[in-house]
Amino acid sequence: MDRRNFIKKTTVSSAGIMLGGAALSAKSYSRIMGSNDRVQVAIIGLGRRLGAFQNPISDKNNNVHLAYLCDVMPSQRERAAQRFSKLLDYTPKQENDLRKVFEDKNVDAIFNATPDHWHTPGSIMAMQAGKHVYVEKPCSHNMFENELLVEAQKKYNKVVQMGNQQRSSDHTIEVIKKIHEGTIGNPYKAIAFYTNNRGRVPVQKPADVPGGLDWNLFQGPAPRRAYTEETWNYNWHWYGWDYGTAEAGNNGTHEMDIARWALQVGFPNHVETNALKAQFIDDGWEMYDSMEATFKFEDHKSIKWDGQSRNGYDTYGGGRGTIIYGSEGSVFVDRNKHKIFDRNGKLTAHYDSNSNESGNALGGGGDTSSKHIANFVNAIRGKEKLTAPIDDAAVSMAMVHYTNVAYRINNGFDIDSKTGKMLNAEAEKLWGRDYEKGWEPKL
């Protein structure tokens, strides 16, 4: 029956609500009354991004129901359940295998916070099972997946948002709008930066699989190998290219996305990279920890990515952010504030948002992530447009892959700015990756 008739056929008494002769508690009644609009969700991957989902899922205004907590490590599931038990008046199911979550037809949407190598394969599997997807950055592990994910969204016609949450930041939206309206004239250059003082990483060595960890499922689409100590809990980011996308994918995605948004550019036409492992030379970190990459675009526009993972010198006046240069001034914007300067460098406007999601601390979440997730849920209902639809987010993601490829082949290269194809034979060899047989992502 429709909502109006439902209300007419129910009666309220001091004992509760009567429905068909059965008494319902006020709690049960509120669940039924919201069910027409309620979005059933599951979180896949319960690591450091877990905090980003707690407030928006527990916020009654979002009207979502957390059906599953899924992770390949039992301790992660138990920790997540404990944290949500303080926020929810019900208990989500715990699941080890994401495929079982996808099989549940009652689940409407997935929050995909797995390691990088699972982002595209897991998201495509979810769409094939009829789910909408919020996929954390980086949305893909390589350019092959980047294209495939966009194709999947179009084929299955699902709402897919990347977790580049600064796209939902009010003060960022405001200053980008001003840039586009000409407040600093013609924007022609941006510097996207990230600075951190990460420490030593243990050298990989053979070890027993940690108790309870489903190592086979953790690897999923990645080629199989024996377990090495410290891998599963975050250090997979730095242990080669099986699972991670280095710091450019781990954090540069955010700032490069803001830079591209501000300049209103698509794919670049050239990339150059200067990157190396500069700190703790004898430790287990297997990728660059210092990188400068330059992207050239049409109309003489450019973006520079300056990523310093383990040297905390504050070059730009903040741990992370984006500086945009225009013909008549410049803008500094990060997760907490924006500043507008005239051509002489005089500060003409300053806005401090007091956001609780600024800085570069691990994990977290906060008000900006909450807004981004609320936007995703409301887009599923058709009430809002996505602030970071996957077809646009994937263009920013491509910049990460270009700079990583340039580092790996130790050479810059040209790019077809219309298609995003890498115009270099050696680079083309890294367009995709090797997959474990039977785990290849496909439509």
Secondary structure as UniProt FT lines:
FT   HELIX           3..8
FT   STRAND          11..13
FT   TURN            14..15
FT   STRAND          16..19
FT   TURN            20..21
FT   STRAND          22..24
FT   HELIX           26..34
FT   TURN            35..37
FT   STRAND          39..44
FT   TURN            48..49
FT   HELIX           50..58
FT   HELIX           60..62
FT   STRAND          64..70
FT   HELIX           74..85
FT   TURN            86..87
FT   STRAND          93..95
FT   HELIX           98..103
FT   TURN            105..106
FT   STRAND          109..112
FT   HELIX           116..118
FT   HELIX           119..128
FT   TURN            129..130
FT   STRAND          132..135
FT   HELIX           143..156
FT   STRAND          160..162
FT   HELIX           165..168
FT   HELIX           170..180
FT   TURN            181..184
FT   STRAND          187..195
FT   TURN            211..212
FT   HELIX           215..219
FT   TURN            220..221
FT   TURN            229..234
FT   HELIX           235..237
FT   TURN            240..243
FT   HELIX           246..247
FT   HELIX           248..252
FT   HELIX           253..263
FT   STRAND          270..276
FT   TURN            281..282
FT   STRAND          290..296
FT   HELIX           298..300
FT   STRAND          302..308
FT   STRAND          320..326
FT   TURN            327..328
FT   STRAND          329..333
FT   STRAND          337..342
FT   TURN            343..344
FT   STRAND          347..352
FT   HELIX           367..380
FT   TURN            381..382
FT   HELIX           390..409
FT   STRAND          413..415
FT   TURN            417..419
FT   HELIX           425..428
FT   TURN            429..430
FT   TURN            437..438
//
